């Protein structure tokens, strides 16, 4: 596949400021951003200010304060509760002069091998399917940037309403000229939980999450990540999307999103 972008974001000459590319485009409106890339950019900011690289993001929540427009993004982060074993960091993403996303992250010190004897990797993880011709949701054209920026390999489900399980990997880096960290990669994908598992046609319904929370047991060990996603809808216009994220060793993270469900 030929891509007309090299990354989700391009750094500018000003520290902490980036230009979005078409790779960030939302399926609902290409002038807005999908929630995954901004969440990952905030995780990058969190990782840059943590007190120690051994502190690993264990819970990350991003609150979207409205549609996130394409254009210039500014991110900042600060440690709220420092700690040797547990730390809390908050981060903000600004679109122009508007606060667009707020994030908080709990970090826990990783001690390699300290609990390895109690870890039980899962033995049955579905294989990565071969590549197939790509298409997207009904009503979403083939030029959808975020869709093209990720290599999707469906194990079950697809772009029709209902649950889905899909192996995916980023085709481009989060920030041009950088290698994305494992947590940045998983957060670029995690916000797709609701879209992949929507139980109503995207061409007729909105099922939009104002927030996403990802609880992380460990970072993924390879570029391929399996997202097993499902959604339910209650009687009053509110739904719930949930996802399990895995690699070749089994589950490494859980995703949860409340949904605003309404006719388009």
Secondary structure, DSSP 8 states (H G I E B T S, - for coil): ---S-SEEEEE-SSTTEEEE-GGGB-SS-TTBB-HHHHHHHHHHHHHHH-S-TTEEEEEEEEEE-S--BSSEEEEEEEEEE--SSEEEEEEEEEETTEEEEEEEEEEEE--TTTTGGG----S-------------STT--TT-HHHHHEEEEEEE--SSSS-EEEEEEESSEEETTS---HHHHHHHHHTTHHHHH-SS-TTTEEEE-SEEEEEESS--SSS-EEEEEEEEE-TTSEEEEEEEEEETTEEEEEEEEEEEEEE-
